[in-house]
Amino acid sequence: MKKIESKEEMTFDEWLLYGFSRDWNSAPICETHDGFAKTKEEDESKECIHYLRLYKNLESLNKVLEEFPPAYWRSHTRQMEWED
């Protein structure tokens, strides 16, 4: 795949394609319908496999932060703070 050039401001799709063209991320896969992308060895391992949740809007972000504690505390353990 041809590498995409970076630029100061990107749309979400440009940002996603930029990372994809450098093998930094996969295409978005639905965990609910497709399952989590992993190998058989990873499935049998107890090793952490990290993933990023893509929010469709601010409301969905806030709802997940309310209802799924790891989304909140993992961000804080990595010094990733949201501005109110």
N, CA, C and O atoms as a MOPAC input file, in Angstrom:
PM7 MOZYME 1SCF
protein

 N      0.83900 1    -1.18400 1     0.00000 1
 C      0.00000 1     0.00000 1     0.00000 1
 C      0.88700 1     1.25100 1     0.00000 1
 O      1.90200 1     1.30000 1     0.69500 1
 N      0.50700 1     2.23000 1    -0.76200 1
 C      1.23300 1     3.49200 1    -0.82200 1
 C      1.09600 1     4.23300 1     0.50800 1
 O     -0.00400 1     4.36000 1     1.04500 1
 N      2.22400 1     4.72000 1     1.03400 1
 C      2.17700 1     5.48000 1     2.28100 1
 C      1.54700 1     6.84400 1     2.05200 1
 O      1.84600 1     7.52500 1     1.07100 1
 N      0.68400 1     7.22700 1     2.95700 1
 C      0.01100 1     8.52000 1     2.91500 1
 C      0.90800 1     9.53700 1     3.62100 1
 O      1.49000 1     9.22700 1     4.66100 1
 N      1.02300 1    10.73200 1     3.07600 1
 C      1.81500 1    11.78900 1     3.70500 1
 C      1.04400 1    12.39700 1     4.87200 1
 O     -0.17900 1    12.52300 1     4.82200 1
 N      1.77100 1    12.77100 1     5.91800 1
 C      1.12500 1    13.41700 1     7.06000 1
 C      0.89900 1    14.89400 1     6.76200 1
 O      1.52700 1    15.47200 1     5.87500 1
 N     -0.00200 1    15.48000 1     7.51800 1
 C     -0.24000 1    16.90500 1     7.42700 1
 C     -0.71300 1    17.38900 1     8.79200 1
 O     -1.12000 1    16.58500 1     9.63100 1
 N     -0.66400 1    18.66100 1     9.01000 1
 C     -0.99200 1    19.23400 1    10.31700 1
 C     -2.39900 1    18.87200 1    10.79300 1
 O     -2.56800 1    18.42300 1    11.92600 1
 N     -3.38800 1    19.05700 1     9.95800 1
 C     -4.78300 1    18.75400 1    10.30400 1
 C     -5.27200 1    17.62000 1     9.41700 1
 O     -5.10200 1    17.66000 1     8.19800 1
 N     -5.87900 1    16.60900 1    10.02800 1
 C     -6.41400 1    15.47700 1     9.28000 1
 C     -7.84000 1    15.19700 1     9.70600 1
 O     -8.21900 1    15.45500 1    10.84800 1
 N     -8.62200 1    14.67200 1     8.79000 1
 C     -9.92500 1    14.14600 1     9.17200 1
 C     -9.67000 1    12.80300 1     9.84700 1
 O     -8.55900 1    12.27600 1     9.78400 1
 N    -10.68700 1    12.25200 1    10.48900 1
 C    -10.53500 1    10.95300 1    11.12500 1
 C    -10.16100 1     9.89000 1    10.09800 1
 O     -9.27500 1     9.07400 1    10.35100 1
 N    -10.82200 1     9.88900 1     8.94600 1
 C    -10.53400 1     8.89300 1     7.91100 1
 C     -9.09800 1     9.02300 1     7.39700 1
 O     -8.43600 1     8.01300 1     7.15900 1
 N     -8.61500 1    10.24500 1     7.22700 1
 C     -7.22500 1    10.45300 1     6.80300 1
 C     -6.25800 1     9.93500 1     7.86300 1
 O     -5.25700 1     9.29500 1     7.54000 1
 N     -6.56100 1    10.21500 1     9.12500 1
 C     -5.71800 1     9.77100 1    10.23600 1
 C     -5.67000 1     8.24400 1    10.29300 1
 O     -4.60000 1     7.66100 1    10.47300 1
 N     -6.82900 1     7.59700 1    10.14200 1
 C     -6.91000 1     6.14400 1    10.16500 1
 C     -6.11900 1     5.53400 1     9.00500 1
 O     -5.36800 1     4.57800 1     9.20000 1
 N     -6.28800 1     6.08300 1     7.80400 1
 C     -5.56700 1     5.59100 1     6.63100 1
 C     -4.06400 1     5.84300 1     6.75200 1
 O     -3.26300 1     5.02200 1     6.30400 1
 N     -3.67800 1     6.96400 1     7.35000 1
 C     -2.26100 1     7.27200 1     7.57300 1
 C     -1.61900 1     6.18000 1     8.41900 1
 O     -0.55000 1     5.67800 1     8.07000 1
 N     -2.25400 1     5.80500 1     9.52300 1
 C     -1.73500 1     4.73300 1    10.37200 1
 C     -1.77500 1     3.38100 1     9.68400 1
 O     -0.84300 1     2.58800 1     9.81400 1
 N     -2.85000 1     3.11300 1     8.95100 1
 C     -2.98900 1     1.84400 1     8.23300 1
 C     -1.89200 1     1.68400 1     7.18800 1
 O     -1.35400 1     0.59000 1     7.01700 1
 N     -1.56000 1     2.76200 1     6.49200 1
 C     -0.54400 1     2.69300 1     5.44000 1
 C      0.85700 1     2.46400 1     6.00800 1
 O      1.77500 1     2.12100 1     5.26300 1
 N      1.02800 1     2.64700 1     7.31000 1
 C      2.31000 1     2.40600 1     7.97600 1
 C      2.28200 1     1.15800 1     8.85300 1
 O      3.20900 1     0.91500 1     9.62500 1
 N      1.21700 1     0.37000 1     8.73100 1
 C      1.04800 1    -0.86100 1     9.50900 1
 C      0.97400 1    -0.59400 1    11.00800 1
 O      1.38800 1    -1.43800 1    11.80200 1
 N      0.45300 1     0.57200 1    11.40900 1
 C      0.28000 1     0.91100 1    12.82200 1
 C     -1.06500 1     0.44300 1    13.35400 1
 O     -1.21300 1     0.26000 1    14.56300 1
 N     -2.02700 1     0.24900 1    12.50400 1
 C     -3.36300 1    -0.16200 1    12.93800 1
 C     -4.04200 1    -0.96400 1    11.84000 1
 O     -3.65900 1    -0.91700 1    10.67100 1
 N     -5.05400 1    -1.69500 1    12.25600 1
 C     -5.85000 1    -2.44900 1    11.29500 1
 C     -6.96300 1    -1.55200 1    10.76500 1
 O     -7.14900 1    -0.42300 1    11.22100 1
 N     -7.68300 1    -2.07400 1     9.80700 1
 C     -8.94800 1    -1.43900 1     9.45500 1
 C     -9.88700 1    -1.66200 1    10.63400 1
 O     -9.70900 1    -2.64000 1    11.36100 1
 N    -10.86600 1    -0.81200 1    10.85600 1
 C    -11.79900 1    -1.03400 1    11.96300 1
 C    -12.52600 1    -2.36800 1    11.81100 1
 O    -13.05600 1    -2.68700 1    10.74700 1
 N    -12.53900 1    -3.13600 1    12.89200 1
 C    -13.21500 1    -4.42900 1    12.94700 1
 C    -14.20900 1    -4.36000 1    14.09300 1
 O    -13.88400 1    -3.85400 1    15.16700 1
 N    -15.40700 1    -4.85900 1    13.87800 1
 C    -16.43900 1    -4.82400 1    14.91300 1
 C    -16.25500 1    -5.99900 1    15.87200 1
 O    -16.46600 1    -7.14900 1    15.48700 1
 N    -15.86900 1    -5.72500 1    17.10200 1
 C    -15.68200 1    -6.78100 1    18.08800 1
 C    -17.00200 1    -7.48900 1    18.36900 1
 O    -17.01400 1    -8.70200 1    18.58000 1
 N    -18.09700 1    -6.76600 1    18.37600 1
 C    -19.40800 1    -7.35500 1    18.65700 1
 C    -19.77900 1    -8.41000 1    17.61300 1
 O    -20.24000 1    -9.49500 1    17.96800 1
 N    -19.58300 1    -8.10500 1    16.34200 1
 C    -20.02000 1    -8.99500 1    15.27200 1
 C    -18.90900 1    -9.87600 1    14.70500 1
 O    -19.18900 1   -10.98500 1    14.24800 1
 N    -17.65900 1    -9.41600 1    14.72100 1
 C    -16.55600 1   -10.16200 1    14.11900 1
 C    -15.66200 1   -10.84800 1    15.14300 1
 O    -14.92800 1   -11.77300 1    14.79700 1
 N    -15.71000 1   -10.41400 1    16.39000 1
 C    -14.77700 1   -10.91100 1    17.39000 1
 C    -13.50600 1   -10.09000 1    17.37600 1
 O    -13.31600 1    -9.24500 1    16.50100 1
 N    -12.64100 1   -10.33100 1    18.33200 1
 C    -11.38900 1    -9.58400 1    18.43600 1
 C    -10.33900 1   -10.24000 1    17.55100 1
 O    -10.18100 1   -11.46000 1    17.57800 1
 N     -9.62200 1    -9.44600 1    16.77100 1
 C     -8.61300 1    -9.95600 1    15.83400 1
 C     -7.38500 1   -10.44100 1    16.60000 1
 O     -6.64400 1    -9.64000 1    17.17000 1
 N     -7.17200 1   -11.75800 1    16.61100 1
 C     -5.99800 1   -12.31700 1    17.28100 1
 C     -5.68800 1   -13.69200 1    16.70100 1
 O     -6.52800 1   -14.33300 1    16.06900 1
 N     -4.46600 1   -14.11500 1    16.93600 1
 C     -4.03900 1   -15.43300 1    16.48700 1
 C     -4.46700 1   -16.48400 1    17.50300 1
 O     -4.87400 1   -16.15200 1    18.61600 1
 N     -4.37200 1   -17.75600 1    17.11400 1
 C     -4.70400 1   -18.84600 1    18.03600 1
 C     -3.78500 1   -18.80300 1    19.26100 1
 O     -4.23100 1   -18.99800 1    20.39100 1
 N     -2.50000 1   -18.54600 1    19.02000 1
 C     -1.52400 1   -18.46100 1    20.12200 1
 C     -1.89800 1   -17.33700 1    21.08900 1
 O     -1.83200 1   -17.51900 1    22.30500 1
 N     -2.28700 1   -16.18600 1    20.56200 1
 C     -2.69800 1   -15.07300 1    21.42200 1
 C     -3.96500 1   -15.41600 1    22.19400 1
 O     -4.12700 1   -15.00800 1    23.34400 1
 N     -4.86100 1   -16.16400 1    21.56100 1
 C     -6.10600 1   -16.55000 1    22.20900 1
 C     -5.84400 1   -17.45600 1    23.41700 1
 O     -6.56700 1   -17.39000 1    24.41100 1
 N     -4.81600 1   -18.29600 1    23.33200 1
 C     -4.48500 1   -19.22100 1    24.40800 1
 C     -3.58600 1   -18.58800 1    25.46700 1
 O     -3.43200 1   -19.14300 1    26.55500 1
 N     -3.00200 1   -17.45600 1    25.17000 1
 C     -2.06700 1   -16.77000 1    26.06900 1
 C     -2.81500 1   -15.90600 1    27.08800 1
 O     -3.96300 1   -15.52100 1    26.86600 1
 N     -2.16400 1   -15.61400 1    28.18100 1
 C     -2.71100 1   -14.69600 1    29.19100 1
 C     -2.14500 1   -13.28700 1    29.01700 1
 O     -2.40600 1   -12.40300 1    29.83400 1
 N     -1.37300 1   -13.08100 1    27.95600 1
 C     -0.75100 1   -11.78600 1    27.68500 1
 C     -1.79700 1   -10.75700 1    27.26100 1
 O     -2.74000 1   -11.09500 1    26.54500 1
 N     -1.64200 1    -9.52300 1    27.69000 1
 C     -2.56300 1    -8.44400 1    27.31000 1
 C     -2.47000 1    -8.16900 1    25.81000 1
 O     -1.38400 1    -8.15700 1    25.23200 1
 N     -3.61800 1    -7.95300 1    25.20100 1
 C     -3.69300 1    -7.49100 1    23.82100 1
 C     -4.46600 1    -6.17600 1    23.87300 1
 O     -5.64900 1    -6.16500 1    24.21400 1
 N     -3.81200 1    -5.08400 1    23.54300 1
 C     -4.43000 1    -3.76400 1    23.66500 1
 C     -5.25300 1    -3.44000 1    22.42100 1
 O     -4.93000 1    -3.88200 1    21.31900 1
 N     -6.29000 1    -2.68600 1    22.60500 1
 C     -7.10300 1    -2.20900 1    21.50000 1
 C     -7.56900 1    -0.79800 1    21.81200 1
 O     -7.54800 1    -0.36400 1    22.96300 1
 N     -7.98700 1    -0.09300 1    20.78100 1
 C     -8.53700 1     1.24900 1    20.92500 1
 C    -10.00100 1     1.20900 1    20.56500 1
 O    -10.38400 1     0.60900 1    19.56100 1
 N    -10.81100 1     1.83500 1    21.36600 1
 C    -12.24600 1     1.95300 1    21.07700 1
 C    -12.44200 1     3.21500 1    20.24000 1
 O    -11.94600 1     4.28100 1    20.60400 1
 N    -13.14900 1     3.10600 1    19.13900 1
 C    -13.46400 1     4.25600 1    18.30800 1
 C    -14.88300 1     4.69700 1    18.63300 1
 O    -15.82800 1     3.93500 1    18.43000 1
 N    -15.04200 1     5.91400 1    19.13400 1
 C    -16.35600 1     6.42900 1    19.51800 1
 C    -17.00300 1     7.14600 1    18.34700 1
 O    -16.34300 1     7.88400 1    17.61500 1
 N    -18.30900 1     6.92300 1    18.17400 1
 C    -18.99700 1     7.58100 1    17.06300 1
 C    -19.33100 1     9.02600 1    17.37800 1
 O    -19.54100 1     9.82300 1    16.46400 1
 N    -19.38600 1     9.38400 1    18.67300 1
 C    -19.63200 1    10.77200 1    19.06300 1
 C    -19.31400 1    10.94600 1    20.55100 1
 O    -19.03300 1     9.97400 1    21.25100 1
 N    -19.36100 1    12.18100 1    21.01900 1
 C    -19.03500 1    12.48800 1    22.40400 1
 C    -19.99800 1    11.82300 1    23.37600 1
 O    -19.59600 1    11.41700 1    24.46600 1
 N    -21.25600 1    11.70800 1    22.99500 1
 C    -22.25200 1    11.06700 1    23.85700 1
 C    -21.89300 1     9.60300 1    24.11800 1
 O    -22.01300 1     9.12300 1    25.24500 1
 N    -21.45200 1     8.89600 1    23.07700 1
 C    -21.08500 1     7.48600 1    23.27600 1
 C    -19.83600 1     7.37100 1    24.14300 1
 O    -19.74100 1     6.45400 1    24.95800 1
 N    -18.87600 1     8.28000 1    23.98500 1
 C    -17.69500 1     8.31700 1    24.86100 1
 C    -18.12100 1     8.47000 1    26.31300 1
 O    -17.69600 1     7.68900 1    27.16400 1
 N    -18.94300 1     9.45200 1    26.60400 1
 C    -19.35600 1     9.71300 1    27.98600 1
 C    -20.12600 1     8.54300 1    28.58300 1
 O    -19.96500 1     8.23900 1    29.76500 1
 N    -20.95100 1     7.89000 1    27.79100 1
 C    -21.71900 1     6.74100 1    28.27300 1
 C    -20.78900 1     5.57800 1    28.61600 1
 O    -20.97000 1     4.92100 1    29.64200 1
 N    -19.79600 1     5.32100 1    27.76600 1
 C    -18.82700 1     4.25500 1    28.04600 1
 C    -18.02300 1     4.59700 1    29.30800 1
 O    -17.79300 1     3.72300 1    30.14400 1
 N    -17.59600 1     5.85000 1    29.45300 1
 C    -16.84900 1     6.24000 1    30.64600 1
 C    -17.66900 1     6.02500 1    31.91900 1
 O    -17.12100 1     5.65100 1    32.95500 1
 N    -18.97100 1     6.25900 1    31.84300 1
 C    -19.86400 1     6.03700 1    32.98700 1
 C    -20.05100 1     4.55800 1    33.30100 1
 O    -20.04700 1     4.16200 1    34.46600 1
 N    -20.21400 1     3.74500 1    32.26400 1
 C    -20.64400 1     2.36600 1    32.44400 1
 C    -19.52900 1     1.32400 1    32.39600 1
 O    -19.75700 1     0.17300 1    32.76800 1
 N    -18.32700 1     1.70000 1    31.94600 1
 C    -17.22700 1     0.74700 1    31.84300 1
 C    -15.99900 1     1.33600 1    32.51800 1
 O    -15.20800 1     2.01600 1    31.86400 1
 N    -15.82000 1     1.09000 1    33.81500 1
 C    -14.73800 1     1.70500 1    34.58400 1
 C    -13.33600 1     1.61200 1    33.97600 1
 O    -12.59300 1     2.59000 1    34.06300 1
 N    -12.93100 1     0.48900 1    33.36300 1
 C    -11.57500 1     0.47100 1    32.79000 1
 C    -11.32300 1     1.56100 1    31.75200 1
 O    -10.19300 1     2.03300 1    31.62600 1
 N    -12.35300 1     1.97200 1    31.00500 1
 C    -12.16500 1     3.03900 1    30.01500 1
 C    -11.74200 1     4.33300 1    30.70400 1
 O    -10.98000 1     5.12200 1    30.14500 1
 N    -12.23500 1     4.54200 1    31.90700 1
 C    -11.89000 1     5.74100 1    32.67000 1
 C    -10.53100 1     5.59300 1    33.33800 1
 O     -9.65000 1     6.42900 1    33.14000 1
 N    -10.35200 1     4.53200 1    34.13200 1
 C     -9.10500 1     4.45900 1    34.89700 1
 C     -7.89400 1     4.12200 1    34.07000 1
 O     -6.78800 1     4.52000 1    34.43600 1
 N     -8.04300 1     3.40400 1    32.96600 1
 C     -6.87300 1     3.16200 1    32.10400 1
 C     -6.36500 1     4.47100 1    31.49500 1
 O     -5.15700 1     4.65700 1    31.34300 1
 N     -7.26800 1     5.36300 1    31.15100 1
 C     -6.82500 1     6.64500 1    30.59100 1
 C     -6.02200 1     7.42900 1    31.62500 1
 O     -5.03700 1     8.08600 1    31.28700 1
 N     -6.44300 1     7.35800 1    32.86900 1
 C     -5.73100 1     8.09900 1    33.92200 1
 C     -4.37200 1     7.47900 1    34.24900 1
 O     -3.42100 1     8.20400 1    34.54200 1
 N     -4.27000 1     6.14700 1    34.20300 1
 C     -2.97100 1     5.51900 1    34.48000 1
 C     -1.95600 1     5.84300 1    33.38900 1
 O     -0.75100 1     5.70700 1    33.60300 1
 N     -2.43100 1     6.26700 1    32.22900 1
 C     -1.53600 1     6.66000 1    31.13400 1
 C     -1.46600 1     8.18200 1    30.96800 1
 O     -1.00300 1     8.68100 1    29.94300 1
 N     -1.92500 1     8.90500 1    31.98000 1
 C     -1.92700 1    10.37600 1    31.97200 1
 C     -2.64500 1    10.95100 1    30.75200 1
 O     -2.19400 1    11.93900 1    30.17300 1
 N     -3.75500 1    10.33700 1    30.36400 1
 C     -4.56700 1    10.81500 1    29.24300 1
 C     -5.84000 1    11.41700 1    29.83000 1
 O     -6.77900 1    10.69400 1    30.16300 1
 N     -5.86900 1    12.71400 1    29.95200 1
 C     -6.99000 1    13.40100 1    30.58900 1
 C     -7.87000 1    14.06600 1    29.53500 1
 O     -7.36600 1    14.64600 1    28.57300 1
 N     -9.17400 1    13.98000 1    29.71800 1
 C    -10.11600 1    14.69000 1    28.85500 1
 C    -10.38400 1    16.06200 1    29.42400 1
 O    -10.44400 1    16.23900 1    30.64100 1
 N    -10.54500 1    17.02800 1    28.55200 1
 C    -10.90100 1    18.36800 1    28.99300 1
 C    -12.40900 1    18.49200 1    29.03500 1
 O    -13.09700 1    18.02400 1    28.12800 1
 N    -12.93200 1    19.12100 1    30.08100 1
 C    -14.37600 1    19.33300 1    30.18300 1
 C    -14.78100 1    20.61400 1    29.53000 1
 O    -15.96400 1    20.95500 1    29.52000 1

